[in-house]
Amino acid sequence: MYAIKFGTDGWRASIADDYTFENVRYCAQGTAETLIAEGLAERGMVIGYDMRFRSEDFARAVAEVLAGNGIRAYVAKVAAPTPVMSYSIIPLNAGGGVWITASHNPATDNGYKLRSSYACAAAPETLAAVEANIAAAQARAEVKRMAYGEALRAGLVHEFDPNEPYLEQLHRLIDVTPLRAAGLKIISDPMWGVGQGWFTGLLNGDKTEVIEIHGERNPLFPRMRRPEPIDENLQDLLAEIRAQHADAGLATDGDADRVGFADEHGNFVNQLRVYALLAYYLLEVRGERGPLVKTISTTTMANKLAKHYGIEVYETQVGFKFVAPEMLRVNALLGGEESGGFAFRGHIP
């Protein structure tokens, strides 16, 4: 029996080897039983997926198992970024979410990412409970299922568009009008993933121009080892910035929950500096105050800023399953990790 174990942000495995429909269904069964035990089953679960090989079909398989357990599944009509799907938990008042994605892993992989009712990475104790229930379901060789069409007709599957509520939230958080009018030229690289179209849609205006590269679905992620926004994978982006004489570049990973940046010279700006720049912006430009949360491997520039502005810094283990609960506990202004994941007060942790 293959043992399914959750890492820092879910379970990932090689497609057709360990990542099979059978194992995904066991994951869904373990999730359903945990949701029932936690008293959240009546609120249902949100189901999303990325642009990897057959991700939408694996998502339907999860929905079938949830429906078989009497739990309503809110299934995204389109592939969408993890932050978009995570936020959708809030307006739907769902008990949590499952995303079919392997994030920045190689093209040969897919994954199962679990989200909590408070719209962020599930806590370690929740993941441990799901793992135990998955193992128990495997030992029983039992998965409850209802065919997708039948579940639709029964009202146990509801398909929805997650993009509009997220766009409304973004406009509450950020005034994009000055950005659209700033006359900037920006190169965007969604790395063949679900970040496609987001920055062109948000920032293209009368004067600002966003040029997108790698903006088609391609589960092979060509010309890069894997869709992770780090220097070695962004050579096309950096070259395009120089060729277009652009002002900046940005990239999102396969499920668009990690970001990378480049300056006007086509130089990569690493995620540790980005964390410090975000903290400085919130503290100095916006004049906000509150603790900073970071993983132990994230920049000590945060500590220097915290000393200057008279705020606290809280360190966690690596992974947003540790960052998010700590952000909620201390009402943090900013949370982040060295791999390019960031979260902000007033949004989702």
Secondary structure, DSSP 8 states (H G I E B T S, - for coil): ------BTTBEEEEBTTTB-HHHHHHHHHHHHHHHHHTT-GGG-EEEEE-SSTTHHHHHHHHHHHHHHTT--EEEESS---HHHHHHHHHHHT-S-EEEE--TTS-TTEEEEEEE-TTSSB--HHHHHHHHHHHHHHHHHT------HHHHHHHTSEEEE--HHHHHHHHHHH---HHHHTS--EEEEE-TTSTTTTHHHHHH--SS-EEEESS-S--TT-TTSSSS--SGGG-HHHHHHHHHHT-SEEEEE-TTSSSEEEE-TTS-EE-HHHHHHHHHHIIIIIS-----EEEETTS-THHHHHHHHHT--EEEE-SSHHHHHHHHHHHT-SEEE-TTS-EEETTS--
